[in-house]
């Protein structure tokens, strides 16, 4: 018998570093999707114009908004992919259980989200540089300090975290039954359709709609409360996924 004691922390650490190497393709796809977002952003994300007395001014805005949206989509799809059977079978390379596998998955998703949020913010500088390089228009850059940069990265990370948690939960449900591939999108579309067509006036005001759920997070003016909301919601989705996976058979 081996006298080596395998702890949960060591198992999670070994699986985490293994998954960083095994899922290197996910970071390659992040670069690809962000490059695509940069190309879509070169035409500007919005315009405004004003004029008077034979003077006309057209303003075009360049920012990384499209890149950020693409990054969140990538975080969601990565979270679903990591729950698939081939990914879960890789864990049997180690002495492991469902809990250590889930914890290492969550750590990997957090790391991937941090990388994605940093590169998404920095892509704004790339977009501005390309706009200056390939257009003959006067370009004005709004300088931001370290504090604004940190807040921006933190905000994108928090959005990516909750999106990853939802994706991980949905991916777990799909592993339980493939019917959820149909049930989840149909239920969501039906929920939105019901809200748009049947609920009006005071009923809409008292109804927990998709828009209200979205506004609950996006329109939060106090950043600390926004952090609390995201951390609590993400933790609930991750814990629900862990609970479901713990009830699955070892090789299922």
Order of alpha helices (4+ residues) and beta strands (2+ residues): alpha-alpha-beta-beta-alpha-alpha-alpha-alpha-alpha-alpha-alpha-alpha
